[in-house]
Amino acid sequence: MHFLYPAFLFALLTLAIPVIIHLFNFRRYKKVYFSNVQFLKEVQEQQASNRNLKERLILASRLLALLFLVLAFARPYVPGANQVNAGKQQVVSVFVDNSYSMQTLNREGTLLDEAKQKAKQIAASYNINDRFQLLTQDFEGKHQRLLNRTEFNDAVDAVKISPQSRELSQITERQKSLLSMQPGAVKHSYIISDFQKNIQGNAAVQDAGFPVNLVQLKANSLPNVAVDSVWMLNATHRPNENERMVVRLRNYADKAAEKVPLKLSINGVQKAIGSFTVNARSAQRDTLSFSGLQAGWQRAEIQLQDNPVTFDNNFYFTFNVTQKLPVLLINGGQPNKYLSAVFASDAFFAAKQVPDGNIDYAGLNVYPIIVLSDIKTISAGLAQQLKTYVSKGGTLMVFPSADADINSYKAFLQPLGASAPGNLVTENTKVSAINLQSPVFKSIFETAPQNPDLPSVKKYYALSTGSRDGEYLMRLQNDQPLWQGSSFGRGKVYVSAVALDEDFSNLPVHALFVPVTLRIALLSGHDQPLFYTAGNNQPVETVPLQSTEKQLVKLVKDKQTIIPDQLTGIGIYDLKKQDSTAAVLAFNDNRSESDLSYLSAAELDKIFPKNATLLNGNQLNAESIAGTANSGLQLWKLCIILALIFLAAEILLIRYFKNDKTSVWQATDIS
């Protein structure tokens, strides 16, 4: 037999109290004098024998009642046949799901409240000397240590809702990483969650090597609609320009959501409203239009009225309205008159001319678009800097010079996967087609033109096929591209087969040249993402910043200031270096939590290959908790029953065990 709480056995010392009381009877007797006690002597001996028997039975009842009461608190048990680890210290890892879905209400309050209660209940079912690890969605460093029961309960009380959402494979690996560092200890793990379907993830759950107990909390099935994503149709945002934005709404319920109200606010001013119906388990896109924006950062928020699930009713995003769009024109020594005229036609563009031998490489990232023209030889240094520039999201247009060094152009463009100029072809030809499906032409024509006047060509460089998929903007009659676009990294490269010289073609003076060039420039606006998802490891894009120990970069929201890598809350933050605002960033919840669908017992059984037990959260108790040291034959209930029996026996002895009645006759003197 073993004891779950052997420390209570010290209370057996209290058994001495009834014995002491029995040995030292503190009752005072009053002497009564009789004239003749001859007849009483036999009666007194008979009464003393009965009284001693009664007192000894009462003492035995009291001792046994007290003994079994102490044993009940010590929790005796007989280990089962498989209890080879009885008596060893146990290490228990308990994962408490504190994702957004755990805000769902049930009879106990929120699911998180119930999960915290179950975590404490699990700890209470183990020995007081066992150690516990608390794990949450945050994977905090402070939870990578073992706690005693009191420390564990305090840590559980401090758990709050988190935007993080981990997969089961990540959770079990995290538990395994700590428990594996405890050699010789008996290991157990518990995962307390509502087990949303998104927790399954894509990675398979590996066998942990110790018992894994799944405590599933039952949540009510609730309808829910949320903004899944937004994106702008305008690549570059100009002051007072008409803007169009696409909103994607997703219905996570099994029935249609009717007339869901939506409101768009920018800088605290309402810009658009709508009411949308979304079919069951589907997404719907809608376009919102607005205007009247001033230059600067725009703080936008979309609000839905969707009850009872409200944690995903707000969606935040930001974008920058620029007063000017900087353009860098790199030439071979003399500014190109055609490009100068194009960008001078619109005051929105701030073009800067610079020769190829006098370039500030450190400042290239300031320009959304760079245009090369009339450069005979592309140097290796310029080629490397432009490759880095494009990979980070820049747009590059290349117009070869009339006497271009073809080999230097190939060495420059081929690593980018772009088309490169080859042999010079001299023949009179004409552009036969323009790619109306390209984003470049989407806003140039209101309707598809019939029999358009297209550029004519006298000579051109034959463009090689790039290693990356691209699209032509204009194509010659022999199917050779005149103007070809391709992607590299996050940027774009547009290569022309002709120099900006009328000896090659009439492209520089053609009516299409200005709108196409300006359209490429407008599409080059590589703004930062409109929003980020809080709680994941997504990198944050912003303008180049250099920080020092005295000039730290920080995120500021209202009066809250945090270091960027510690962000956990949602909303709109200013990214500041000292007192200057470098960018404005928006963070939203993980929308995977919006789908309130849950894994069934059969699905959980398939996810965990073996050594896992599914426990019903509504029936969790000391008897159902798997893996505890008292999982054999439990004896504490028997001890309580025996203690009550002996207490009842004591009462019966006192009440009904009577001494025998004896009559005494006094002799009469008859003389």
N, C-alpha and C positions, 0 to 999 in steps of 0.2 A: 504494500500500500504506500502511496505517495501523497504529499500534501501540496496543493497549489500555493497556499500562503502559510508556510511553516512558521513564520514569525508569530502567528497567533497562538502557537503552542505554549508560549511563555505565560499565557493566561491560566494555564493549569495550576500555577502556584496559588490561585484563588481557592483551590480545593482545600487548602489548609484552614480556611475560615470556618466552615461548618464543623470541622473536627475540633478546633479550638473551643468553639461555643459548646460543643458536646462535652468536652473534658472539664470545662470550668462552668459549672452550672451556677449562675449568679443569683438564683432565686434564694431568698432568705426564708428560713422556716421558723415558725413560732412554736415554742415548746408548750405542750398541753400536759398537765400533770393529772395522772389518774391515781385513784386510791389503790387500785390493784390492776397491774398490767399482765397478769399471768395469762389471762384469756386472749390478750391482743397480740402476743408474741408470734403465734403461728400465723395470724392474719397478716401482720406486717411483713413477714417473710414471703408470704404468697403474693402480696401486692407489689413488692419490690421486684420480684422476678418478672411479673407481667409488664411492669413499667420499663424495665431494662430492655426487654424484647421490642417493645413499641418504639422506644427511642432509637435503638439500633437500626430498625427498619426505616424509620424516618430519615436518619442520617445517611443510610445507604441510598435512599431515593434522591436526597438532595445532592449527594456527591455524583451520582450517575447523571442526574439532570444537568448539573453544571459541567460535567465532563463532556457530554455529547453536545452541549451548547458551544463549548470552546472548539470542539472538533468540527462543528458545522462551519464556524468562521474560518477555520484552517483549510476547508475545502478538500477533504480526502478523496482519493480516487485510486482505482486499480487500473494500471496501464493495460492497454490492449496488447494483443500479440505482436503488433507492428510498432509498438512504442519503444524503439531502440534508443531514442534520443531523450528519454525521460530524465529529468534532472539537469539537462544542459540549458545554458542561457539561450534565449530565443531573440532573434533580430527580425523586426517586422517593418516592412515598408508599406505605407498607406498613401495612395494617390487620391486626392480630393479634387474632383473636376470643378473648377471655378470659372468655366467659360460662360459666355453670355446666355446660352440656352438654360443655364442653371438658375436664371432669374424667374423661370416659369413657376407659377404658383400652384400649390397643392394643399392638402389638408394641414400639413405641418408648417405652412408658410411658403418660403421658396424652396426649390430643390437644393440650393446651396445650404440652407439652414438644416435641412434633413441630412445632407451629406456630412456636415460637421458633427451632427449628433451621432450618426453611425460610426464615424471615425473614433469618437470618444468611447463609444460602446465596444468597439473592437479592442481598443487599448485596455479597457477595464476587464476584458476576458482573459488577459494574459497575466503572468506573474509580475509582481511589483518590481522584481529585479530585471525584467526583460527590457530591451531597448527598442526604440521606435524611430522611424524616419517619416517625416511628412513631405509629400511631394505634391506640387500643384502645377497648373498649366504654365506658370511663370518660369519654372526650372531655375529658381533662385539659388545662389551659392550658399545662402544660410540654411537651406534645406538639404545640403549635402553632408549632414552630420547626424549622429544618433542622439536621441533625447530620452530622458526618463519620462515616466507617465505624466508627471505634473508639467514638465516643460512641453511635452507633446500637446497636452490639452490647451495650454496657453497659446501655442503656435497655431492650433486649429482655430481658436477663437479669433485670431488676427487675419484669417484668410478672407480676401475680398474678391469681387468679380474682376476678371482679367480679360483683355481683348485677345489673349493668346488662344490658339487652338492646335493642340498636339495630336499626333496619330498614335494609335495603340503600340505600334512598333517602337516609336520613340519613347513612350512611357515605360514599357517593359525593359528596354535597354538602359534607361536611366536608373530604374530600380536595381537592375542587375549590376550596374557599375559600382554601386555602394555596397550592396549585400555581398558581392564577391570579395570585398576587402575584409570580411569578417570570418576568417577560417575557424572551424570548430563549432561555430554557432549554428543553431537550427534556424533556417531562413523561411520566411513566409512573405507574401505580398498580397495586397488588396487594392483593387481599383474600384472606387466609388464614383459612379457616373450615371447619367441618363442614357449613355451610349447612343448619341446621335450617329446617323450613318456616315457623316463626314469624319468621324473619329477613326473609321476603318483605314483610310488612306490607301496608298498603292503598294507599300512595302509589306511583305509577309511578316507575320509575328513569329519570331524564333522561340524555341523552347528555352525557358529561362533557367531550367535546372532545379527549380524549387516550386512548391505549390503556389499557383496564382488563383486568387479568389475574386470573382467579378460580382460586385454588389450593384445590381441595376435598380435605379430609382424610377418609379413609374410616373410619367408626366402626362398631363392632359394634351390631347391633340388639338392644336389651335390653328386657325387660319392666319396667314401672314403674307404681306406684300412688301417688297423693299425695292429701292433703287439699286440696281445691280452695277451700273456703270454710266458714265457720261463721257462725251467727247465733242470737241468743237469742229465745225465744218470749215471754219476760217483758219488757215494756217498761221497767218499773221494778224494780229489784232491792232487796228488803227483807231484813233480817237473819233468818236461820233459815227463810227461805221456800223452798218447793220450786221448783227451777229446771229448765227444760227448754231444751235446746240442740240445734239441728239441725246435723249434720255432713254435708258433701257430699264424697264420695270419688269420684275419677275414675281410671279405668283407661286408660292411654295405649297399651297393648299390643294386639296383634291376637288375643290369646287371653284367656280369662277368668282372673281372679285369685281363687284359692280360699282362703277362710278367712284373710284378712289380719288379724293381731292389731292392736288399737288400745287405747290407754290414755290417759285424761284425768287430768291432775294439776292441782290448783289450790293455789297457795302451797306447792308441794312435797309435797302430800298427794294420794294417789290417790283419785279420786272416782268413776270409772266405767271399765269395761273392756268390750271387745266383740271379736267376730270376724266379719268381713264378706266376702262374695263379690261381686265386681263383674264384670259381663259385659265382654266385649272392646269397647274403644272406646266406653265409655258411662260415665255417672255414676250414683251411687246416693246417696240421702239416708237418713240414720238419725238417730233422736232419742235423745239421752242425757239422763238425769235425775239430779239430785243435789241435795243440801241441806246445811244446817249451816254456811252462810257467815256470817261476822261482818262488821260494818260496816267499810268501807274498801276500798282498791284490791285487786282480785283478779288475781293473776298466773297465767295458765293456759297449759297446754301440752298439745298432743295429739301422741302419739308412735306412729308406725307401725313395724312390723318388716317392711321390704320391701327385699330385696337383689336385685341388686348396686348399684342406684342408690340412694344414701343421702342426697344433698344436700337432698332435699325430704321427708325422713321426719319432720321436726319442724315443727309449726305452732303459732305463738304468738298469744295474744290476751289482752286485759285488759278489765275492766269494773269499775265502782264500785258497791258496795253502800252505799246511803245510809241513814243512821239516821233522817232526817226528809226529807220532801218539802215544800219551801217553796211556798206558794200566796199570790198577791197578789190581794186582793179590793178593787177600786176601786169606790167607791159615790158617790152624788150628795150626800153629806153625812151620811147616817145608815146604819149597817151594816144589811145585809139579814139579817133573822132566819132566813130559810130556808137561805141559804148558810152562815151561821154555824153552824147546827145540823148541816148536812151534814158539814162538815169537822171539827167537834168530835166526830163519832161515831167517828173513828179517830185514835189518837194518832200514827200515822205522818205525818199531815199537819200542817204548821205554818203555819196561815193567819194572814195579816196584813191588817187592815182599814186602808184609807187613803182619804180623800176625793179627788175628782178635781182639786181645786185645790192639793193638797199632795203631789205625787208626786215621788219622787227618780228622774228619768229615767236617771241614770247607773247605777242599781242594778237596772234591769229585767231584765237578762240573768241575774241570780241566780235568777230564778223560772222553773221549767219551764212554769208555767201562770199566766195572768192572767185574772181574771173581772171583766167590767164589768156593773154592775147599777144601775138606778134613776138613771142620769145623763140629765138632760134634754137638754143640748147637749154634743156632743163638740167640744172645742176643736181648732183646726188644729195646735197644738203637740203635743197628746196623740195626735192621729191620725197625725202623721208619726213620732213615736217608736214607736207600736205597729206601724206598718207595717215599720219597721226590725227590731223585735223578732220579728215573725212570719217575716220573710224569712230570719232567721238560725236558725230552727228552733223558735221558741216556739209555744205553743198558747194561743189566745185564745177565751174564751167570752163572748158578748154577749147580755145580757138587757136589752131597751129599757125605759125607764121608762114609767109610765102616761101621762105627758104629754110624750112624746119629741118633740124637734125633728127631724122626719123629714128635712129637708134636710141637717142636720149629720151624721146617720147615713149618708145616701147619699154625702155627700162623703168620709166616713171609710171606708166598706166597699166602695164600687165600685172604687177603685184597687187593692184587694186581690183583686178578682175574686169577692168573696163576695156572697151574697144580702143585700139591704138592705130594711128595713121600709118599706112604702108606706102606702097608705090604711088607716085603721082600719075593720075589718069587724065589725059587731055581729050575731051570729047564734049560735044554739045548735047546736053541732056536736060531733063526737067524733073522736078519733084512730081511723082505720080500719086502719092498718098500721104495723108497725115493721120496720125493715130488719135482719133476722136475719143477712144476709151482711156487715154492717158489722163491723169489728173491735171496735167498742164493745160489741156484744151477744154476742160469741163466748164470753165467760166468765161472762155473767150467768145464762144458762139452761143447765141440764144437758141438757135435751131441749126441742125446740120446743114451746111452750105451745099448748094447744088452747083456743080461745075465751077469750083472756086479757081481763082487766079493763083497759081502756085509758083514758087521761085524757079528760075531757070539757072542752069549750071554750065560753065565753060570748062572747068577742070576741077578735080577734087582728089583728095587722098583716099585710097581704098582702105576702109576701116576693117581691121581684123575682128574676128568673133571673140568677144570677151569670155573669160572662164566662168563668169557669173551670169545668171539669167538677167536680161535687160529688156528694154522696150524701145522701139524706135519712136522718135517724134515725127520725122519726115523720112520718106523713102523715095529713092530714084526709080526711074522706069525700069532699070535692070535689077531691081530688088535690092540694090546696095543702099545701106542707111546713109542719109545725109547728116542726120543729127540723132545720136544714140544716147540713151540713158541707162544707168545701171546702179546697183546698190553695193555699198561696201561698209561693213560695220553698221553704224546707225546713220550713215550719211549717204549722199547721192553724188554721182559723177555724170556730167553731161559732156559728151565729146562731139565736136563738129568735124565734118570731113572737109570743110572749106575754110580758108582763111578769111578774115573780115576785110576782104579786098574785092573791089568790083571786077578785077581781072579774073577772079575765081567764079563769082556768081553775083546775082543781084540780091542775095539774101540780106546784106546789111542795109539795103534801101527798100526792101520789100515791106509791104504793110503788115505781114505776120511777124516780122522780126521784133518789133517793139513789144507787142502784147505777150509773145512767147517768152522773151527774156525777162520781162517784169513779172510774169506769172511764175517762172522758175524762182525768181528772187523772193516773191511772196511766199511760195511753198517752202522756202528754206528756213523759215522761222522755226528753229528747233527749240521751242519752248520746253521747259521742264514739264514732267507729267502733271496733269491737272490735280492728281491726288495720289496718296500713298495709303497702304493698308497698315494700320497699327498692329504691332505685335509680331511682325515677321522680319526677316533679314534682308528685305529689299533695300538696295543702295539708294540714297537720296541724291538727286542730281541738282546742281546749282552752279552759279557762276564760280570761276576759280577763286579760292580764298586761301590766304596764308595766315596762319595763326601762330602766336608765340605764347610764352608762359604768361605774359602780361596782357595779351590780346586774344582771349579765348573766344571761340565761336559758341554761341548758345542759342537755345530756342526759348522764346518768350511768348506766353499766352496770358493776357490780362496781367496779373501780378505774379504769375508763376514763372520761374526761370529754371531751366533744366539743361543738363548736358545732352546733346543729341542722342547718344547711344543709350540713354536711360528713358527714352520716350515710351510711355505706356498708354496715355490718355488720347482721346480723339479730339478733333476740333481743328482750328486754324492757328498756326504758330508763325511768329516772325523769326526768321533766322538772322541773328545780329552778330556783328563783330564790333565790339565796344558799343557805341550808340548808333551806328549806321545799320540800316536794314539791307541785307544782301538779297534776300528773297522772302517770299511768303509761302508757306507750305501747308497743305491740308492733309489730315489723316482721318481715315474712316475705319469702322469696325470690319472685322473679317466677315464677309457676307456668307461664308460657309455655315456660320452659326444660325443664319436665318431660316434654313431648311429644318423644320422641327419634325423630321422623320427619324425613327429610332430602329436600331437593330433588334431583331427577334432572338429568342433563345437559340433557335436552330442556326441562325446566321453567326451568332457568337461562337457556337460550337465548331463551326467550320473555320473561323478565323484562328482560334487557338488549337494547335495540333494535338496537344496532350497536357496533362498535369494542370488542368484548369477546372475550376468548379464555379458554377453560376449560382449565386445566392439571391434569394428574394429579399429585397430591401425592406418590405413590409413585415417580414417574419424573421428578421435578423435578431438573434439572441445568443446567449452564451452556449447553448446547446447546438446551434446551427453554424457557429463560427468554426471553420475548418482549420486544422493545423495547430490548435492550441495544445498545451501540455496536458490538459485535463480531458482529452478526447476519448479516454477509456471509460471504465465503469464509474459513474459518479455516485458518491456516498454521502454528500452533504445533506441531501433531502432526508435520507434515512436517519442521519444524526439528529435532525430537527424533530422528526417524528418520535424518536426514542426519548429526546429531552422532554417533549410534551407528555409522553406516557409516564415518565418517572415523576414529573411535576403533579400529574393527576394522581399517581399512586401516593404521593406524600399527602395530598389533600384528603384522600380517602382514609389513610391511616389516622390522620389527626381527627377526622370527623367520626369515624365508625369503629375504631379499635378501642374498646372500653375495657377497664379492669373488671375482674369478676367481683360480684357483690357478695359480701360476707356478713352474716348476722352475729352480733355479739350479745351474750346474755350476762348480766351481772348477778353474782350470787347474793342471796338475801340471808341475813343473819336471823334465824328463827328462834334463837334462844332468848 
